[in-house]
Amino acid sequence: MDRRCKQAQIVRLPSKLMGIVSESSRPIHFVSSPLCGKIEGTLDGGPSMQFLSVVIAILCYLGSPMLKAQGLQQSKPWLGIAIEQGKDGVRIKAILPDTPAEKAGLKAEDEVLKVDGKAVKDPAELIQLIQSKGVGFKVTLDLLRNSKSLSTSIQLVAQPDALAMLRKLYVDKPAPTLAVERVSDGKRVRIEDLKGKVVLLEFWTTWCPACRASIPHLNSLSKKHPDLQILAVSDEDPATLRSFLSKTEIEYPIYSDPKGEANQAFQVSSIPSFFLIDRQGVVRDLALGAGVYLEDLSRTLEAVLKQPGRK
């Protein structure tokens, strides 16, 4: 068995679904080990059950023995926008760099009203329409920008690998602004305050099996490198985290971000996710998942710790 089959990771949908991020404060969570073809799911809220059934059907089909035997699946089209419900259509929250959306001149706050002449009323409908188009084809979006109507054509390209996309967005760039609450004493900690120290930022939750499995490794890192700052950030409330801490041995601080602002700042769509930040506040590397992926990141961490801080 491929060792990666053992590194189960929590995937949140519809965050970054087909390159489009739909706002959901309580997302659908799936535990999946893609190479093993196992999918389990629970619903915490967000999209309708009808949309959930479509997502599950797509995932189960993509993991089916028939498709694996064929070795084929349709390429996923990619726009590169974060979206939410708008007044008359779907509002664009953000544009990811070097994407079809950016190249076509789309802007944050634009409202998508139609795709190829078909009206879109909500994010799920926009996602479905984009998914129905093929990579290499063009789509025409009717937009509303500052109360003015306009139309633009976008050529769809294949969605990049999630890890490659995150590396392009963050590695060798200053870490985004982040402020989280330390569970032990309620103190607000900003990532800017930690410049001069090496930071290992983890996004996790108490219910995530892979996250819990990574705790012994993080405990070991914390003991081995007292000068290392581990920021383990969860979007769960402080009470839930305190309850977990009372039953679990954790040697490093735990932080709460119930509004998910840190998740959004780092475009986190799966857990556990790790970001390695150097003494200058620059993201040096990252990892999606734990196990061997965290071990690989730890080797980079050792090298970064040996580098002197900038005076």
C-alpha positions as CSV (number, residue, x, y, z in Angstrom):
1,M,0.0,0.0,0.0
2,D,1.2,3.5,-0.9
3,R,2.3,5.1,2.4
4,R,0.2,8.2,1.5
5,C,-2.9,6.1,1.9
6,K,-2.3,6.2,5.6
7,Q,-2.1,10.0,5.7
8,A,-5.8,10.8,5.9
9,Q,-6.6,14.4,5.6
10,I,-9.8,16.4,6.3
11,V,-11.1,18.2,3.3
12,R,-13.6,21.0,3.6
13,L,-16.1,21.4,0.8
14,P,-17.2,23.5,-1.0
15,S,-14.1,25.6,-0.1
16,K,-12.0,25.9,-3.2
17,L,-14.4,23.5,-5.0
18,M,-13.3,23.5,-8.6
19,G,-11.3,26.6,-8.0
20,I,-14.2,28.6,-6.6
21,V,-14.5,29.3,-2.9
22,S,-18.1,29.6,-1.6
23,E,-18.6,31.2,1.8
24,S,-19.7,28.8,4.6
25,S,-19.1,29.5,8.3
26,R,-19.8,25.8,9.1
27,P,-18.6,23.8,6.1
28,I,-19.1,20.2,5.0
29,H,-16.2,18.1,6.3
30,F,-15.0,15.0,4.5
31,V,-12.4,12.5,5.7
32,S,-10.8,11.1,2.7
33,S,-7.7,9.1,1.7
34,P,-7.8,9.7,-2.0
35,L,-5.4,7.0,-3.0
36,C,-7.4,4.4,-1.1
37,G,-10.8,5.5,-2.5
38,K,-12.5,5.8,0.9
39,I,-14.9,8.7,1.6
40,E,-16.9,9.4,4.7
41,G,-18.8,12.6,5.4
42,T,-20.7,14.6,7.9
43,L,-22.7,17.8,7.5
44,D,-22.2,20.7,9.8
45,G,-24.4,23.2,7.8
46,G,-23.9,25.3,4.8
47,P,-25.1,24.2,1.4
48,S,-28.4,22.5,0.9
49,M,-28.7,18.7,1.2
50,Q,-29.4,18.6,-2.6
51,F,-26.1,20.2,-3.3
52,L,-24.4,17.9,-0.7
53,S,-25.8,14.8,-2.6
54,V,-24.4,16.2,-5.8
55,V,-21.0,16.6,-4.2
56,I,-21.0,13.1,-2.7
57,A,-22.1,11.6,-6.0
58,I,-19.2,13.4,-7.8
59,L,-16.7,12.3,-5.2
60,C,-18.0,8.7,-5.2
61,Y,-17.9,8.6,-9.0
62,L,-14.4,9.9,-9.2
63,G,-13.3,7.2,-6.7
64,S,-15.2,4.4,-8.3
65,P,-13.4,1.3,-9.5
66,M,-14.8,1.8,-13.0
67,L,-13.2,5.2,-13.4
68,K,-9.9,4.0,-11.8
69,A,-9.9,1.1,-14.3
70,Q,-10.3,3.6,-17.2
71,G,-7.7,6.0,-15.6
72,L,-9.7,8.9,-17.0
73,Q,-11.6,11.8,-15.7
74,Q,-12.6,15.2,-17.0
75,S,-10.2,18.0,-16.2
76,K,-11.5,20.4,-13.7
77,P,-12.1,24.0,-15.0
78,W,-10.6,26.8,-13.0
79,L,-11.5,30.5,-12.5
80,G,-9.6,31.4,-9.3
81,I,-12.2,33.4,-7.4
82,A,-13.7,33.5,-3.9
83,I,-17.4,34.0,-3.9
84,E,-20.5,34.6,-1.7
85,Q,-24.1,35.3,-2.1
86,G,-24.7,38.7,-3.8
87,K,-27.8,41.0,-4.0
88,D,-28.8,39.9,-7.5
89,G,-26.3,37.2,-8.3
90,V,-23.0,36.0,-6.9
91,R,-20.5,38.5,-5.5
92,I,-16.7,38.0,-6.0
93,K,-14.9,38.3,-2.7
94,A,-11.4,38.0,-3.9
95,I,-9.3,37.2,-7.0
96,L,-6.4,34.8,-6.8
97,P,-3.3,35.9,-8.6
98,D,-2.2,34.5,-12.0
99,T,-5.6,32.9,-12.6
100,P,-8.1,33.2,-15.6
101,A,-10.2,35.6,-13.5
102,E,-7.3,38.0,-12.9
103,K,-6.2,37.8,-16.6
104,A,-9.8,38.6,-17.7
105,G,-9.8,41.7,-15.5
106,L,-12.4,40.5,-12.9
107,K,-12.3,42.5,-9.7
108,A,-13.4,42.0,-6.1
109,E,-16.9,43.2,-5.5
110,D,-17.9,42.4,-9.0
111,E,-21.3,40.6,-9.1
112,V,-21.7,37.7,-11.6
113,L,-25.3,37.8,-13.0
114,K,-25.0,35.3,-15.9
115,V,-22.8,32.6,-17.4
116,D,-23.2,32.2,-21.1
117,G,-26.5,34.0,-20.9
118,K,-27.9,31.8,-18.1
119,A,-28.8,33.6,-14.9
120,V,-27.0,32.6,-11.7
121,K,-28.8,33.2,-8.4
122,D,-26.4,31.6,-5.8
123,P,-22.8,30.3,-5.5
124,A,-23.8,26.7,-5.9
125,E,-25.4,27.5,-9.3
126,L,-22.3,29.3,-10.4
127,I,-20.1,26.4,-9.4
128,Q,-22.3,23.9,-11.2
129,L,-22.3,26.0,-14.4
130,I,-18.5,26.4,-14.4
131,Q,-18.0,22.7,-13.7
132,S,-20.2,21.9,-16.7
133,K,-17.9,23.6,-19.1
134,G,-14.8,22.0,-20.5
135,V,-11.2,23.1,-20.0
136,G,-10.0,25.1,-23.0
137,F,-13.4,26.5,-23.7
138,K,-14.5,30.1,-23.2
139,V,-17.3,31.4,-21.0
140,T,-18.9,34.8,-21.1
141,L,-19.8,36.4,-17.8
142,D,-22.3,39.2,-17.4
143,L,-21.2,41.3,-14.5
144,L,-22.3,44.3,-12.4
145,R,-19.5,46.6,-11.3
146,N,-20.2,49.8,-9.4
147,S,-23.8,49.7,-10.7
148,K,-22.6,49.4,-14.3
149,S,-23.2,46.3,-16.5
150,L,-20.4,44.7,-18.4
151,S,-19.5,41.5,-20.1
152,T,-16.2,39.6,-20.3
153,S,-15.0,36.4,-21.9
154,I,-12.8,34.0,-19.9
155,Q,-10.9,31.0,-21.2
156,L,-11.1,28.1,-18.7
157,V,-7.9,26.3,-17.8
158,A,-7.2,23.2,-15.7
159,Q,-7.3,23.7,-12.0
160,P,-3.8,23.5,-10.5
161,D,-2.8,21.1,-7.8
162,A,-3.9,22.6,-4.4
163,L,-0.4,22.3,-2.9
164,A,1.2,23.9,-6.0
165,M,-1.3,26.7,-5.8
166,L,-0.7,27.4,-2.1
167,R,3.1,27.4,-2.7
168,K,2.7,29.9,-5.5
169,L,0.5,32.1,-3.3
170,Y,2.6,32.1,-0.1
171,V,6.1,30.5,-0.3
172,D,8.9,33.2,-0.2
173,K,6.3,35.9,0.5
174,P,5.5,37.7,3.8
175,A,3.0,35.8,5.9
176,P,-0.5,37.3,5.9
177,T,-1.7,39.2,8.9
178,L,-3.1,37.0,11.7
179,A,-4.5,37.6,15.2
180,V,-5.7,34.7,17.3
181,E,-6.6,34.1,21.0
182,R,-4.4,31.9,23.1
183,V,-6.7,29.5,24.9
184,S,-4.7,29.3,28.1
185,D,-5.1,32.9,29.1
186,G,-7.2,34.7,26.4
187,K,-4.2,36.8,25.1
188,R,-4.4,38.0,21.5
189,V,-1.3,37.1,19.6
190,R,-0.4,38.6,16.2
191,I,2.0,36.9,13.8
192,E,3.8,40.2,13.3
193,D,4.7,40.2,17.0
194,L,6.7,36.9,16.5
195,K,9.2,38.3,14.0
196,G,12.7,37.2,15.0
197,K,11.4,33.7,15.8
198,V,10.7,30.7,13.6
199,V,7.0,29.9,13.6
200,L,5.3,26.6,12.7
201,L,1.6,27.6,12.1
202,E,-0.8,24.7,12.2
203,F,-4.5,24.7,11.2
204,W,-6.3,21.9,13.0
205,T,-9.4,20.8,14.9
206,T,-10.1,18.5,17.8
207,W,-12.3,16.2,15.7
208,C,-9.7,15.7,13.0
209,P,-8.1,12.2,13.3
210,A,-5.0,13.3,11.3
211,C,-4.6,16.4,13.4
212,R,-4.7,14.4,16.7
213,A,-2.2,11.9,15.2
214,S,0.2,14.8,14.6
215,I,0.2,15.9,18.3
216,P,3.1,13.6,19.4
217,H,5.3,14.8,16.6
218,L,4.6,18.5,17.5
219,N,5.2,17.8,21.1
220,S,8.6,16.4,20.2
221,L,9.4,19.4,18.1
222,S,8.4,21.7,20.9
223,K,10.7,19.9,23.4
224,K,13.6,19.7,21.0
225,H,13.4,23.4,20.0
226,P,12.3,25.6,22.9
227,D,12.9,28.7,20.7
228,L,10.4,27.4,18.1
229,Q,6.9,29.0,18.2
230,I,4.2,26.6,17.4
231,L,0.8,28.2,16.6
232,A,-1.9,25.6,16.6
233,V,-5.0,27.4,15.4
234,S,-8.5,25.9,15.5
235,D,-11.8,27.5,14.4
236,E,-13.4,25.9,17.4
237,D,-14.5,28.0,20.4
238,P,-12.2,28.3,23.5
239,A,-14.5,26.1,25.7
240,T,-14.3,23.2,23.3
241,L,-10.5,23.5,23.1
242,R,-10.1,23.8,26.8
243,S,-12.1,20.6,27.3
244,F,-9.9,18.8,24.8
245,L,-6.7,20.1,26.5
246,S,-7.9,18.8,29.8
247,K,-7.8,15.3,28.4
248,T,-4.8,15.5,26.1
249,E,-1.1,16.1,26.6
250,I,-0.1,19.0,24.4
251,E,3.3,20.8,25.0
252,Y,2.6,23.9,22.9
253,P,0.1,26.7,22.9
254,I,-3.3,26.3,21.4
255,Y,-5.2,29.2,19.8
256,S,-8.8,29.8,18.9
257,D,-10.1,31.6,15.8
258,P,-13.9,30.9,15.9
259,K,-14.6,33.4,13.1
260,G,-12.2,31.5,10.7
261,E,-10.4,34.8,9.9
262,A,-7.0,33.0,10.0
263,N,-8.2,30.2,7.8
264,Q,-9.4,32.8,5.2
265,A,-6.1,34.7,5.4
266,F,-4.1,31.6,4.5
267,Q,-6.7,30.2,2.1
268,V,-7.0,27.0,4.2
269,S,-9.3,24.4,2.7
270,S,-8.1,21.3,4.3
271,I,-6.7,20.2,7.7
272,P,-4.2,19.7,9.0
273,S,-2.3,22.4,7.1
274,F,1.1,23.6,8.2
275,F,3.0,26.9,7.3
276,L,6.7,27.3,8.2
277,I,7.5,31.0,8.7
278,D,11.1,32.2,9.2
279,R,12.5,34.9,11.5
280,Q,11.8,37.6,9.0
281,G,8.1,36.7,8.8
282,V,8.4,35.0,5.4
283,V,6.7,31.8,4.6
284,R,9.4,29.3,3.7
285,D,7.5,26.1,3.1
286,L,4.1,24.4,3.8
287,A,2.5,21.0,4.0
288,L,-1.0,19.7,3.5
289,G,-1.7,16.7,5.8
290,A,0.4,15.1,8.5
291,G,2.5,11.9,8.7
292,V,5.3,11.8,6.2
293,Y,4.4,15.3,4.9
294,L,4.9,16.8,8.3
295,E,8.1,14.9,8.7
296,D,9.4,16.3,5.4
297,L,8.4,19.8,6.6
298,S,10.2,19.2,9.9
299,R,13.5,18.7,8.0
300,T,13.1,22.1,6.3
301,L,12.3,23.5,9.8
302,E,15.6,22.2,11.1
303,A,17.5,24.1,8.4
304,V,15.5,27.3,8.9
305,L,16.2,27.2,12.7
306,K,19.9,27.2,12.0
307,Q,19.7,30.3,9.9
308,P,20.5,33.6,11.8
309,G,17.9,36.3,12.1
310,R,18.2,39.5,10.2
311,K,19.5,42.4,12.3
